[in-house]
Amino acid sequence: MPEPQQRDELMNEIISRLARIETKLDAHTPQLNDHETRIRELESKSGKRWESLTLAAITGLVVGIIGFVVGKLFG
């Protein structure tokens, strides 16, 4: 078992290293938040495109059916 002085030095070294790690993490947190926001935006874009495509297809189908019915009634 280390002597009390060695143990204190070791604890001080550990505390010092943890403080440096915390400082580095604090420095990178804004970047990580920015990346998370950008990734969420990119993920939602494909969903929005799919919704637009689906809406256009349904609208085209409905217009086609209405055109067909009107053509039969008045044609």
Buried (B, 14 or more C-beta within 10 A) or exposed (E): EEEEEEEEEEEEEEEEEEEEEEEEEEEEEEEEEEEEEEEEEEEEEEEEEEEEEEEEEEEEEEEEEEEEEEEEEEE
